[in-house]
Amino acid sequence: MKSTHFLHFAPSHASPMLYMAFSAVFIISFTKIFKDYIGQWGFALQSKEIKVDEDLPLFFKTIRLNQADEIVLEEENMKEHYGLAVNDPDTVATLDSTIMPKKAMMGTPWYTVLSNA
């Protein structure tokens, strides 16, 4: 009796798994072989330690005026059109009374939850 357990090079229900397996083997071997170059090209974290400034001022003292105004206007728009309060009223009041910062926060993702001042 002839066996049917031979490789067929025609697409079947197992083809996606075969493609994923080949892709995984390629990616793993590529990262192992070119480990030093991948870091230089910017596709991986470098091994040096990242310096973090732990002595940061209060959020409300570093936010730029246009960003504070944007949050206040967004809050007013949400209340007027949808009846929703996205931010805490104390936070909005603090942002509305924000003055020009001595050193503004730039290039920092500050979209986290705001705390009361």
Biopython code that builds the backbone (N, CA, C, O; Angstrom):
import numpy as np
from Bio.PDB.StructureBuilder import StructureBuilder

atoms = [
    (1, "MET", "N", (0.843, -1.170, 0.000)),
    (1, "MET", "CA", (0.000, 0.000, 0.000)),
    (1, "MET", "C", (0.890, 1.236, 0.000)),
    (1, "MET", "O", (1.866, 1.309, 0.747)),
    (2, "LYS", "N", (0.550, 2.198, -0.835)),
    (2, "LYS", "CA", (1.338, 3.405, -0.991)),
    (2, "LYS", "C", (0.982, 4.422, 0.100)),
    (2, "LYS", "O", (-0.196, 4.687, 0.343)),
    (3, "SER", "N", (1.984, 4.980, 0.746)),
    (3, "SER", "CA", (1.766, 5.963, 1.812)),
    (3, "SER", "C", (1.486, 7.347, 1.224)),
    (3, "SER", "O", (2.020, 7.701, 0.172)),
    (4, "THR", "N", (0.652, 8.120, 1.905)),
    (4, "THR", "CA", (0.342, 9.491, 1.463)),
    (4, "THR", "C", (0.967, 10.529, 2.385)),
    (4, "THR", "O", (0.492, 11.663, 2.446)),
    (5, "HIS", "N", (2.004, 10.168, 3.088)),
    (5, "HIS", "CA", (2.634, 11.066, 4.047)),
    (5, "HIS", "C", (3.830, 11.800, 3.458)),
    (5, "HIS", "O", (4.820, 12.031, 4.152)),
    (6, "PHE", "N", (3.749, 12.154, 2.226)),
    (6, "PHE", "CA", (4.843, 12.885, 1.592)),
    (6, "PHE", "C", (4.494, 14.367, 1.500)),
    (6, "PHE", "O", (3.332, 14.768, 1.580)),
    (7, "LEU", "N", (5.526, 15.145, 1.332)),
    (7, "LEU", "CA", (5.330, 16.594, 1.233)),
    (7, "LEU", "C", (4.721, 16.946, -0.111)),
    (7, "LEU", "O", (5.194, 16.507, -1.159)),
    (8, "HIS", "N", (3.668, 17.742, -0.063)),
    (8, "HIS", "CA", (3.042, 18.257, -1.277)),
    (8, "HIS", "C", (3.215, 19.762, -1.286)),
    (8, "HIS", "O", (2.935, 20.417, -0.283)),
    (9, "PHE", "N", (3.661, 20.316, -2.376)),
    (9, "PHE", "CA", (3.889, 21.753, -2.456)),
    (9, "PHE", "C", (2.670, 22.478, -3.021)),
    (9, "PHE", "O", (2.799, 23.335, -3.896)),
    (10, "ALA", "N", (1.507, 22.135, -2.524)),
    (10, "ALA", "CA", (0.260, 22.783, -2.905)),
    (10, "ALA", "C", (-0.368, 23.388, -1.647)),
    (10, "ALA", "O", (-0.245, 22.813, -0.565)),
    (11, "PRO", "N", (-1.030, 24.522, -1.769)),
    (11, "PRO", "CA", (-1.657, 25.128, -0.588)),
    (11, "PRO", "C", (-2.705, 24.207, 0.030)),
    (11, "PRO", "O", (-3.473, 23.549, -0.671)),
    (12, "SER", "N", (-2.716, 24.180, 1.345)),
    (12, "SER", "CA", (-3.697, 23.372, 2.063)),
    (12, "SER", "C", (-4.112, 24.132, 3.318)),
    (12, "SER", "O", (-3.732, 25.289, 3.496)),
    (13, "HIS", "N", (-4.874, 23.503, 4.172)),
    (13, "HIS", "CA", (-5.330, 24.144, 5.391)),
    (13, "HIS", "C", (-4.183, 24.404, 6.376)),
    (13, "HIS", "O", (-4.341, 25.212, 7.292)),
    (14, "ALA", "N", (-3.053, 23.751, 6.213)),
    (14, "ALA", "CA", (-1.910, 23.933, 7.101)),
    (14, "ALA", "C", (-0.904, 24.958, 6.563)),
    (14, "ALA", "O", (0.088, 25.246, 7.232)),
    (15, "SER", "N", (-1.138, 25.505, 5.385)),
    (15, "SER", "CA", (-0.191, 26.451, 4.779)),
    (15, "SER", "C", (0.073, 27.689, 5.634)),
    (15, "SER", "O", (1.233, 28.086, 5.746)),
    (16, "PRO", "N", (-0.936, 28.325, 6.247)),
    (16, "PRO", "CA", (-0.633, 29.492, 7.079)),
    (16, "PRO", "C", (0.316, 29.185, 8.239)),
    (16, "PRO", "O", (1.181, 29.996, 8.571)),
    (17, "MET", "N", (0.151, 28.017, 8.851)),
    (17, "MET", "CA", (1.053, 27.636, 9.946)),
    (17, "MET", "C", (2.475, 27.421, 9.436)),
    (17, "MET", "O", (3.438, 27.767, 10.120)),
    (18, "LEU", "N", (2.611, 26.858, 8.250)),
    (18, "LEU", "CA", (3.923, 26.656, 7.660)),
    (18, "LEU", "C", (4.594, 27.990, 7.377)),
    (18, "LEU", "O", (5.784, 28.158, 7.644)),
    (19, "TYR", "N", (3.826, 28.954, 6.829)),
    (19, "TYR", "CA", (4.379, 30.283, 6.556)),
    (19, "TYR", "C", (4.785, 30.988, 7.849)),
    (19, "TYR", "O", (5.827, 31.641, 7.900)),
    (20, "MET", "N", (3.979, 30.861, 8.875)),
    (20, "MET", "CA", (4.307, 31.490, 10.165)),
    (20, "MET", "C", (5.548, 30.836, 10.787)),
    (20, "MET", "O", (6.383, 31.527, 11.371)),
    (21, "ALA", "N", (5.668, 29.542, 10.668)),
    (21, "ALA", "CA", (6.845, 28.851, 11.213)),
    (21, "ALA", "C", (8.110, 29.290, 10.483)),
    (21, "ALA", "O", (9.131, 29.555, 11.117)),
    (22, "PHE", "N", (8.051, 29.368, 9.157)),
    (22, "PHE", "CA", (9.214, 29.843, 8.388)),
    (22, "PHE", "C", (9.554, 31.282, 8.752)),
    (22, "PHE", "O", (10.728, 31.632, 8.876)),
    (23, "SER", "N", (8.531, 32.118, 8.924)),
    (23, "SER", "CA", (8.760, 33.513, 9.292)),
    (23, "SER", "C", (9.405, 33.617, 10.667)),
    (23, "SER", "O", (10.325, 34.412, 10.856)),
    (24, "ALA", "N", (8.941, 32.832, 11.623)),
    (24, "ALA", "CA", (9.502, 32.856, 12.970)),
    (24, "ALA", "C", (10.961, 32.405, 12.967)),
    (24, "ALA", "O", (11.805, 33.022, 13.617)),
    (25, "VAL", "N", (11.253, 31.341, 12.245)),
    (25, "VAL", "CA", (12.639, 30.866, 12.163)),
    (25, "VAL", "C", (13.527, 31.924, 11.513)),
    (25, "VAL", "O", (14.651, 32.151, 11.959)),
    (26, "PHE", "N", (13.024, 32.575, 10.456)),
    (26, "PHE", "CA", (13.792, 33.628, 9.790)),
    (26, "PHE", "C", (14.049, 34.807, 10.726)),
    (26, "PHE", "O", (15.179, 35.287, 10.819)),
    (27, "ILE", "N", (13.017, 35.275, 11.417)),
    (27, "ILE", "CA", (13.172, 36.435, 12.303)),
    (27, "ILE", "C", (14.107, 36.117, 13.454)),
    (27, "ILE", "O", (14.969, 36.933, 13.780)),
    (28, "ILE", "N", (13.964, 34.962, 14.077)),
    (28, "ILE", "CA", (14.830, 34.597, 15.207)),
    (28, "ILE", "C", (16.278, 34.465, 14.755)),
    (28, "ILE", "O", (17.179, 34.973, 15.422)),
    (29, "SER", "N", (16.515, 33.796, 13.641)),
    (29, "SER", "CA", (17.901, 33.648, 13.172)),
    (29, "SER", "C", (18.474, 34.994, 12.734)),
    (29, "SER", "O", (19.655, 35.256, 12.962)),
    (30, "PHE", "N", (17.660, 35.861, 12.105)),
    (30, "PHE", "CA", (18.129, 37.180, 11.694)),
    (30, "PHE", "C", (18.534, 38.024, 12.906)),
    (30, "PHE", "O", (19.563, 38.699, 12.879)),
    (31, "THR", "N", (17.724, 37.983, 13.967)),
    (31, "THR", "CA", (18.056, 38.773, 15.161)),
    (31, "THR", "C", (19.278, 38.207, 15.885)),
    (31, "THR", "O", (20.040, 38.963, 16.487)),
    (32, "LYS", "N", (19.470, 36.910, 15.836)),
    (32, "LYS", "CA", (20.654, 36.321, 16.478)),
    (32, "LYS", "C", (21.927, 36.659, 15.698)),
    (32, "LYS", "O", (22.956, 36.968, 16.299)),
    (33, "ILE", "N", (21.864, 36.602, 14.389)),
    (33, "ILE", "CA", (23.046, 36.836, 13.562)),
    (33, "ILE", "C", (23.424, 38.313, 13.535)),
    (33, "ILE", "O", (24.600, 38.651, 13.668)),
    (34, "PHE", "N", (22.438, 39.198, 13.365)),
    (34, "PHE", "CA", (22.702, 40.628, 13.210)),
    (34, "PHE", "C", (22.366, 41.430, 14.469)),
    (34, "PHE", "O", (21.908, 42.568, 14.376)),
    (35, "LYS", "N", (22.592, 40.842, 15.638)),
    (35, "LYS", "CA", (22.234, 41.468, 16.911)),
    (35, "LYS", "C", (22.896, 42.844, 17.078)),
    (35, "LYS", "O", (22.239, 43.795, 17.501)),
    (36, "ASP", "N", (24.163, 42.953, 16.757)),
    (36, "ASP", "CA", (24.873, 44.218, 16.930)),
    (36, "ASP", "C", (24.362, 45.288, 15.971)),
    (36, "ASP", "O", (24.256, 46.454, 16.352)),
    (37, "TYR", "N", (24.052, 44.919, 14.759)),
    (37, "TYR", "CA", (23.597, 45.883, 13.763)),
    (37, "TYR", "C", (22.168, 46.363, 14.022)),
    (37, "TYR", "O", (21.840, 47.516, 13.741)),
    (38, "ILE", "N", (21.330, 45.493, 14.550)),
    (38, "ILE", "CA", (19.935, 45.859, 14.792)),
    (38, "ILE", "C", (19.863, 47.007, 15.790)),
    (38, "ILE", "O", (19.040, 47.908, 15.629)),
    (39, "GLY", "N", (20.700, 46.993, 16.810)),
    (39, "GLY", "CA", (20.742, 48.089, 17.775)),
    (39, "GLY", "C", (21.226, 49.379, 17.151)),
    (39, "GLY", "O", (20.724, 50.452, 17.485)),
    (40, "GLN", "N", (22.181, 49.297, 16.262)),
    (40, "GLN", "CA", (22.695, 50.496, 15.591)),
    (40, "GLN", "C", (21.676, 51.065, 14.620)),
    (40, "GLN", "O", (21.627, 52.280, 14.423)),
    (41, "TRP", "N", (20.871, 50.222, 14.015)),
    (41, "TRP", "CA", (19.872, 50.678, 13.065)),
    (41, "TRP", "C", (18.633, 51.249, 13.762)),
    (41, "TRP", "O", (17.772, 51.838, 13.108)),
    (42, "GLY", "N", (18.540, 51.078, 15.080)),
    (42, "GLY", "CA", (17.422, 51.635, 15.843)),
    (42, "GLY", "C", (16.222, 50.721, 15.976)),
    (42, "GLY", "O", (15.130, 51.193, 16.293)),
    (43, "PHE", "N", (16.388, 49.432, 15.747)),
    (43, "PHE", "CA", (15.268, 48.501, 15.859)),
    (43, "PHE", "C", (15.258, 47.749, 17.184)),
    (43, "PHE", "O", (14.435, 46.851, 17.364)),
    (44, "ALA", "N", (16.141, 48.084, 18.112)),
    (44, "ALA", "CA", (16.180, 47.417, 19.403)),
    (44, "ALA", "C", (16.689, 48.393, 20.452)),
    (44, "ALA", "O", (17.317, 49.402, 20.131)),
    (45, "LEU", "N", (16.409, 48.080, 21.697)),
    (45, "LEU", "CA", (16.943, 48.900, 22.779)),
    (45, "LEU", "C", (18.432, 48.649, 22.906)),
    (45, "LEU", "O", (18.915, 47.526, 22.766)),
    (46, "GLN", "N", (19.130, 49.715, 23.171)),
    (46, "GLN", "CA", (20.568, 49.555, 23.334)),
    (46, "GLN", "C", (20.878, 49.120, 24.756)),
    (46, "GLN", "O", (20.047, 49.274, 25.651)),
    (47, "SER", "N", (22.033, 48.592, 24.960)),
    (47, "SER", "CA", (22.379, 48.043, 26.262)),
    (47, "SER", "C", (22.766, 49.105, 27.278)),
    (47, "SER", "O", (22.905, 48.797, 28.461)),
    (48, "LYS", "N", (22.943, 50.356, 26.841)),
    (48, "LYS", "CA", (23.323, 51.379, 27.807)),
    (48, "LYS", "C", (22.124, 51.771, 28.658)),
    (48, "LYS", "O", (20.974, 51.628, 28.241)),
    (49, "GLU", "N", (22.411, 52.265, 29.853)),
    (49, "GLU", "CA", (21.360, 52.628, 30.791)),
    (49, "GLU", "C", (20.720, 53.957, 30.393)),
    (49, "GLU", "O", (21.415, 54.902, 30.022)),
    (50, "ILE", "N", (19.406, 54.021, 30.473)),
    (50, "ILE", "CA", (18.675, 55.227, 30.125)),
    (50, "ILE", "C", (18.648, 56.145, 31.341)),
    (50, "ILE", "O", (18.299, 55.719, 32.442)),
    (51, "LYS", "N", (19.021, 57.413, 31.137)),
    (51, "LYS", "CA", (19.021, 58.380, 32.236)),
    (51, "LYS", "C", (17.625, 58.972, 32.374)),
    (51, "LYS", "O", (17.049, 59.470, 31.406)),
    (52, "VAL", "N", (17.091, 58.910, 33.590)),
    (52, "VAL", "CA", (15.760, 59.433, 33.864)),
    (52, "VAL", "C", (15.893, 60.552, 34.881)),
    (52, "VAL", "O", (16.525, 60.382, 35.924)),
    (53, "ASP", "N", (15.295, 61.699, 34.575)),
    (53, "ASP", "CA", (15.319, 62.833, 35.486)),
    (53, "ASP", "C", (14.226, 62.623, 36.524)),
    (53, "ASP", "O", (13.041, 62.780, 36.227)),
    (54, "GLU", "N", (14.627, 62.266, 37.751)),
    (54, "GLU", "CA", (13.668, 61.990, 38.813)),
    (54, "GLU", "C", (13.233, 63.253, 39.540)),
    (54, "GLU", "O", (12.275, 63.217, 40.312)),
    (55, "ASP", "N", (13.912, 64.362, 39.313)),
    (55, "ASP", "CA", (13.608, 65.596, 40.018)),
    (55, "ASP", "C", (12.764, 66.504, 39.128)),
    (55, "ASP", "O", (13.142, 67.641, 38.845)),
    (56, "LEU", "N", (11.623, 65.988, 38.693)),
    (56, "LEU", "CA", (10.756, 66.738, 37.802)),
    (56, "LEU", "C", (9.814, 67.638, 38.601)),
    (56, "LEU", "O", (9.359, 67.258, 39.679)),
    (57, "PRO", "N", (9.520, 68.832, 38.074)),
    (57, "PRO", "CA", (8.566, 69.694, 38.773)),
    (57, "PRO", "C", (7.139, 69.185, 38.610)),
    (57, "PRO", "O", (6.893, 68.231, 37.872)),
    (58, "LEU", "N", (6.219, 69.812, 39.287)),
    (58, "LEU", "CA", (4.816, 69.457, 39.236)),
    (58, "LEU", "C", (4.277, 69.621, 37.809)),
    (58, "LEU", "O", (4.678, 70.536, 37.090)),
    (59, "PHE", "N", (3.384, 68.747, 37.416)),
    (59, "PHE", "CA", (2.834, 68.754, 36.061)),
    (59, "PHE", "C", (2.234, 70.109, 35.711)),
    (59, "PHE", "O", (2.447, 70.614, 34.609)),
    (60, "PHE", "N", (1.491, 70.697, 36.634)),
    (60, "PHE", "CA", (0.795, 71.946, 36.360)),
    (60, "PHE", "C", (1.740, 73.136, 36.225)),
    (60, "PHE", "O", (1.344, 74.193, 35.735)),
    (61, "LYS", "N", (2.986, 72.965, 36.657)),
    (61, "LYS", "CA", (3.971, 74.041, 36.520)),
    (61, "LYS", "C", (4.820, 73.889, 35.266)),
    (61, "LYS", "O", (5.630, 74.763, 34.956)),
    (62, "THR", "N", (4.645, 72.798, 34.547)),
    (62, "THR", "CA", (5.457, 72.573, 33.352)),
    (62, "THR", "C", (4.645, 72.470, 32.069)),
    (62, "THR", "O", (5.218, 72.471, 30.980)),
    (63, "ILE", "N", (3.325, 72.381, 32.174)),
    (63, "ILE", "CA", (2.510, 72.250, 30.962)),
    (63, "ILE", "C", (2.459, 73.591, 30.237)),
    (63, "ILE", "O", (2.331, 74.644, 30.862)),
    (64, "ARG", "N", (2.558, 73.538, 28.926)),
    (64, "ARG", "CA", (2.520, 74.768, 28.126)),
    (64, "ARG", "C", (1.103, 75.325, 28.111)),
    (64, "ARG", "O", (0.133, 74.582, 28.258)),
    (65, "LEU", "N", (0.992, 76.629, 27.934)),
    (65, "LEU", "CA", (-0.306, 77.287, 27.993)),
    (65, "LEU", "C", (-1.261, 76.792, 26.911)),
    (65, "LEU", "O", (-2.450, 76.609, 27.172)),
    (66, "ASN", "N", (-0.756, 76.577, 25.710)),
    (66, "ASN", "CA", (-1.662, 76.116, 24.651)),
    (66, "ASN", "C", (-2.187, 74.712, 24.929)),
    (66, "ASN", "O", (-3.313, 74.390, 24.549)),
    (67, "GLN", "N", (-1.393, 73.876, 25.583)),
    (67, "GLN", "CA", (-1.854, 72.537, 25.925)),
    (67, "GLN", "C", (-2.892, 72.593, 27.052)),
    (67, "GLN", "O", (-3.882, 71.861, 27.033)),
    (68, "ALA", "N", (-2.654, 73.469, 28.030)),
    (68, "ALA", "CA", (-3.617, 73.630, 29.123)),
    (68, "ALA", "C", (-4.935, 74.177, 28.578)),
    (68, "ALA", "O", (-6.009, 73.710, 28.957)),
    (69, "ASP", "N", (-4.852, 75.163, 27.693)),
    (69, "ASP", "CA", (-6.069, 75.727, 27.093)),
    (69, "ASP", "C", (-6.811, 74.684, 26.266)),
    (69, "ASP", "O", (-8.042, 74.663, 26.243)),
    (70, "GLU", "N", (-6.069, 73.829, 25.595)),
    (70, "GLU", "CA", (-6.689, 72.775, 24.786)),
    (70, "GLU", "C", (-7.505, 71.831, 25.662)),
    (70, "GLU", "O", (-8.611, 71.440, 25.288)),
    (71, "ILE", "N", (-6.970, 71.463, 26.821)),
    (71, "ILE", "CA", (-7.683, 70.569, 27.736)),
    (71, "ILE", "C", (-8.926, 71.260, 28.283)),
    (71, "ILE", "O", (-9.988, 70.645, 28.372)),
    (72, "VAL", "N", (-8.800, 72.547, 28.652)),
    (72, "VAL", "CA", (-9.937, 73.293, 29.193)),
    (72, "VAL", "C", (-11.033, 73.430, 28.139)),
    (72, "VAL", "O", (-12.206, 73.209, 28.441)),
    (73, "LEU", "N", (-10.668, 73.791, 26.904)),
    (73, "LEU", "CA", (-11.661, 73.942, 25.847)),
    (73, "LEU", "C", (-12.311, 72.601, 25.486)),
    (73, "LEU", "O", (-13.504, 72.548, 25.185)),
    (74, "GLU", "N", (-11.539, 71.539, 25.517)),
    (74, "GLU", "CA", (-12.100, 70.216, 25.248)),
    (74, "GLU", "C", (-13.118, 69.837, 26.315)),
    (74, "GLU", "O", (-14.162, 69.255, 26.019)),
    (75, "GLU", "N", (-12.799, 70.174, 27.557)),
    (75, "GLU", "CA", (-13.716, 69.880, 28.658)),
    (75, "GLU", "C", (-15.016, 70.678, 28.507)),
    (75, "GLU", "O", (-16.104, 70.141, 28.711)),
    (76, "GLU", "N", (-14.898, 71.945, 28.155)),
    (76, "GLU", "CA", (-16.094, 72.779, 27.955)),
    (76, "GLU", "C", (-16.935, 72.246, 26.790)),
    (76, "GLU", "O", (-18.163, 72.211, 26.873)),
    (77, "ASN", "N", (-16.281, 71.840, 25.724)),
    (77, "ASN", "CA", (-16.995, 71.296, 24.565)),
    (77, "ASN", "C", (-17.728, 70.003, 24.924)),
    (77, "ASN", "O", (-18.871, 69.803, 24.514)),
    (78, "MET", "N", (-17.082, 69.138, 25.678)),
    (78, "MET", "CA", (-17.719, 67.878, 26.078)),
    (78, "MET", "C", (-18.933, 68.134, 26.964)),
    (78, "MET", "O", (-19.955, 67.463, 26.826)),
    (79, "LYS", "N", (-18.826, 69.107, 27.880)),
    (79, "LYS", "CA", (-19.961, 69.418, 28.751)),
    (79, "LYS", "C", (-21.105, 70.026, 27.951)),
    (79, "LYS", "O", (-22.267, 69.687, 28.173)),
    (80, "GLU", "N", (-20.783, 70.918, 27.025)),
    (80, "GLU", "CA", (-21.810, 71.626, 26.264)),
    (80, "GLU", "C", (-22.544, 70.701, 25.298)),
    (80, "GLU", "O", (-23.772, 70.730, 25.224)),
    (81, "HIS", "N", (-21.802, 69.886, 24.562)),
    (81, "HIS", "CA", (-22.429, 69.058, 23.532)),
    (81, "HIS", "C", (-22.900, 67.684, 24.007)),
    (81, "HIS", "O", (-23.896, 67.160, 23.509)),
    (82, "TYR", "N", (-22.182, 67.103, 24.972)),
    (82, "TYR", "CA", (-22.490, 65.729, 25.359)),
    (82, "TYR", "C", (-22.888, 65.573, 26.823)),
    (82, "TYR", "O", (-23.363, 64.511, 27.226)),
    (83, "GLY", "N", (-22.697, 66.621, 27.621)),
    (83, "GLY", "CA", (-23.047, 66.533, 29.034)),
    (83, "GLY", "C", (-22.116, 65.656, 29.839)),
    (83, "GLY", "O", (-22.507, 65.144, 30.888)),
    (84, "LEU", "N", (-20.902, 65.470, 29.376)),
    (84, "LEU", "CA", (-19.926, 64.622, 30.064)),
    (84, "LEU", "C", (-18.808, 65.462, 30.663)),
    (84, "LEU", "O", (-18.408, 66.481, 30.099)),
    (85, "ALA", "N", (-18.313, 65.025, 31.804)),
    (85, "ALA", "CA", (-17.142, 65.646, 32.413)),
    (85, "ALA", "C", (-16.009, 64.635, 32.360)),
    (85, "ALA", "O", (-16.003, 63.664, 33.116)),
    (86, "VAL", "N", (-15.055, 64.857, 31.474)),
    (86, "VAL", "CA", (-13.959, 63.905, 31.279)),
    (86, "VAL", "C", (-12.935, 64.034, 32.398)),
    (86, "VAL", "O", (-12.460, 63.028, 32.926)),
    (87, "ASN", "N", (-12.592, 65.263, 32.761)),
    (87, "ASN", "CA", (-11.587, 65.522, 33.790)),
    (87, "ASN", "C", (-12.249, 66.003, 35.075)),
    (87, "ASN", "O", (-13.401, 66.436, 35.075)),
    (88, "ASP", "N", (-11.509, 65.918, 36.152)),
    (88, "ASP", "CA", (-11.964, 66.401, 37.443)),
    (88, "ASP", "C", (-12.114, 67.925, 37.380)),
    (88, "ASP", "O", (-11.246, 68.585, 36.810)),
    (89, "PRO", "N", (-13.183, 68.511, 37.942)),
    (89, "PRO", "CA", (-13.354, 69.962, 37.897)),
    (89, "PRO", "C", (-12.192, 70.733, 38.533)),
    (89, "PRO", "O", (-11.844, 71.821, 38.073)),
    (90, "ASP", "N", (-11.594, 70.174, 39.583)),
    (90, "ASP", "CA", (-10.435, 70.840, 40.205)),
    (90, "ASP", "C", (-9.251, 70.881, 39.241)),
    (90, "ASP", "O", (-8.520, 71.870, 39.191)),
    (91, "THR", "N", (-9.069, 69.821, 38.489)),
    (91, "THR", "CA", (-7.984, 69.766, 37.510)),
    (91, "THR", "C", (-8.198, 70.808, 36.422)),
    (91, "THR", "O", (-7.262, 71.507, 36.034)),
    (92, "VAL", "N", (-9.423, 70.913, 35.932)),
    (92, "VAL", "CA", (-9.724, 71.888, 34.883)),
    (92, "VAL", "C", (-9.532, 73.305, 35.407)),
    (92, "VAL", "O", (-9.006, 74.161, 34.695)),
    (93, "ALA", "N", (-9.954, 73.563, 36.649)),
    (93, "ALA", "CA", (-9.774, 74.891, 37.243)),
    (93, "ALA", "C", (-8.290, 75.222, 37.396)),
    (93, "ALA", "O", (-7.874, 76.355, 37.153)),
    (94, "THR", "N", (-7.502, 74.237, 37.798)),
    (94, "THR", "CA", (-6.062, 74.454, 37.949)),
    (94, "THR", "C", (-5.419, 74.719, 36.593)),
    (94, "THR", "O", (-4.567, 75.599, 36.472)),
    (95, "LEU", "N", (-5.818, 73.965, 35.576)),
    (95, "LEU", "CA", (-5.276, 74.185, 34.232)),
    (95, "LEU", "C", (-5.711, 75.527, 33.657)),
    (95, "LEU", "O", (-4.962, 76.160, 32.913)),
    (96, "ASP", "N", (-6.927, 75.964, 34.005)),
    (96, "ASP", "CA", (-7.421, 77.247, 33.512)),
    (96, "ASP", "C", (-6.654, 78.418, 34.124)),
    (96, "ASP", "O", (-6.521, 79.471, 33.501)),
    (97, "SER", "N", (-6.153, 78.234, 35.338)),
    (97, "SER", "CA", (-5.401, 79.308, 35.992)),
    (97, "SER", "C", (-3.887, 79.127, 35.860)),
    (97, "SER", "O", (-3.124, 79.762, 36.588)),
    (98, "THR", "N", (-3.452, 78.277, 34.949)),
    (98, "THR", "CA", (-2.030, 78.024, 34.743)),
    (98, "THR", "C", (-1.345, 79.259, 34.159)),
    (98, "THR", "O", (-1.898, 79.961, 33.313)),
    (99, "ILE", "N", (-0.126, 79.500, 34.638)),
    (99, "ILE", "CA", (0.656, 80.624, 34.118)),
    (99, "ILE", "C", (1.785, 80.082, 33.245)),
    (99, "ILE", "O", (1.988, 78.871, 33.161)),
    (100, "MET", "N", (2.511, 80.981, 32.601)),
    (100, "MET", "CA", (3.615, 80.595, 31.719)),
    (100, "MET", "C", (4.677, 79.832, 32.526)),
    (100, "MET", "O", (5.160, 80.345, 33.535)),
    (101, "PRO", "N", (5.048, 78.615, 32.098)),
    (101, "PRO", "CA", (6.035, 77.836, 32.854)),
    (101, "PRO", "C", (7.448, 78.368, 32.639)),
    (101, "PRO", "O", (7.765, 78.941, 31.597)),
    (102, "LYS", "N", (8.296, 78.161, 33.663)),
    (102, "LYS", "CA", (9.709, 78.543, 33.537)),
    (102, "LYS", "C", (10.410, 77.589, 32.571)),
    (102, "LYS", "O", (11.195, 78.010, 31.721)),
    (103, "LYS", "N", (10.114, 76.309, 32.716)),
    (103, "LYS", "CA", (10.656, 75.303, 31.811)),
    (103, "LYS", "C", (9.501, 74.390, 31.412)),
    (103, "LYS", "O", (8.965, 73.658, 32.244)),
    (104, "ALA", "N", (9.125, 74.437, 30.147)),
    (104, "ALA", "CA", (7.958, 73.694, 29.683)),
    (104, "ALA", "C", (8.304, 72.241, 29.385)),
    (104, "ALA", "O", (9.423, 71.911, 28.990)),
    (105, "MET", "N", (7.322, 71.399, 29.585)),
    (105, "MET", "CA", (7.449, 69.987, 29.270)),
    (105, "MET", "C", (7.292, 69.836, 27.761)),
    (105, "MET", "O", (6.276, 70.245, 27.200)),
    (106, "MET", "N", (8.298, 69.248, 27.097)),
    (106, "MET", "CA", (8.249, 69.100, 25.646)),
    (106, "MET", "C", (8.679, 67.692, 25.271)),
    (106, "MET", "O", (9.595, 67.128, 25.869)),
    (107, "GLY", "N", (8.015, 67.141, 24.290)),
    (107, "GLY", "CA", (8.392, 65.821, 23.810)),
    (107, "GLY", "C", (8.093, 64.715, 24.786)),
    (107, "GLY", "O", (8.697, 63.644, 24.714)),
    (108, "THR", "N", (7.171, 64.952, 25.699)),
    (108, "THR", "CA", (6.848, 63.974, 26.722)),
    (108, "THR", "C", (5.393, 63.576, 26.590)),
    (108, "THR", "O", (4.529, 64.449, 26.501)),
    (109, "PRO", "N", (5.094, 62.299, 26.575)),
    (109, "PRO", "CA", (3.687, 61.903, 26.554)),
    (109, "PRO", "C", (3.055, 62.153, 27.908)),
    (109, "PRO", "O", (3.340, 61.437, 28.868)),
    (110, "TRP", "N", (2.206, 63.155, 27.997)),
    (110, "TRP", "CA", (1.623, 63.554, 29.272)),
    (110, "TRP", "C", (0.137, 63.268, 29.315)),
    (110, "TRP", "O", (-0.594, 63.930, 30.051)),
    (111, "TYR", "N", (-0.322, 62.304, 28.550)),
    (111, "TYR", "CA", (-1.742, 62.013, 28.477)),
    (111, "TYR", "C", (-2.208, 61.071, 29.582)),
    (111, "TYR", "O", (-3.290, 60.493, 29.476)),
    (112, "THR", "N", (-1.425, 60.905, 30.626)),
    (112, "THR", "CA", (-1.827, 60.043, 31.727)),
    (112, "THR", "C", (-2.882, 60.743, 32.575)),
    (112, "THR", "O", (-3.215, 61.902, 32.327)),
    (113, "VAL", "N", (-3.394, 60.059, 33.549)),
    (113, "VAL", "CA", (-4.420, 60.622, 34.416)),
    (113, "VAL", "C", (-3.824, 61.773, 35.218)),
    (113, "VAL", "O", (-2.756, 61.637, 35.815)),
    (114, "LEU", "N", (-4.513, 62.890, 35.227)),
    (114, "LEU", "CA", (-4.042, 64.056, 35.945)),
    (114, "LEU", "C", (-4.448, 63.954, 37.397)),
    (114, "LEU", "O", (-5.557, 63.517, 37.707)),
    (115, "SER", "N", (-3.555, 64.354, 38.292)),
    (115, "SER", "CA", (-3.885, 64.330, 39.718)),
    (115, "SER", "C", (-4.251, 65.738, 40.158)),
    (115, "SER", "O", (-3.987, 66.714, 39.456)),
    (116, "ASN", "N", (-4.847, 65.823, 41.303)),
    (116, "ASN", "CA", (-5.204, 67.148, 41.841)),
    (116, "ASN", "C", (-3.952, 67.900, 42.252)),
    (116, "ASN", "O", (-2.988, 67.310, 42.739)),
    (117, "ALA", "N", (-3.977, 69.187, 42.056)),
    (117, "ALA", "CA", (-2.805, 70.012, 42.393)),
    (117, "ALA", "C", (-2.842, 70.429, 43.836)),
    (117, "ALA", "O", (-1.940, 71.126, 44.300)),
]
sb = StructureBuilder()
sb.init_structure("model")
sb.init_model(0)
sb.init_chain("A")
sb.init_seg("    ")
for serial, (resi, resn, name, xyz) in enumerate(atoms, 1):
    if name == "N":
        sb.init_residue(resn, " ", resi, " ")
    sb.init_atom(name, np.array(xyz, "f"), 0.0, 1.0, " ", f" {name:<3s}", serial, name[0])
structure = sb.get_structure()
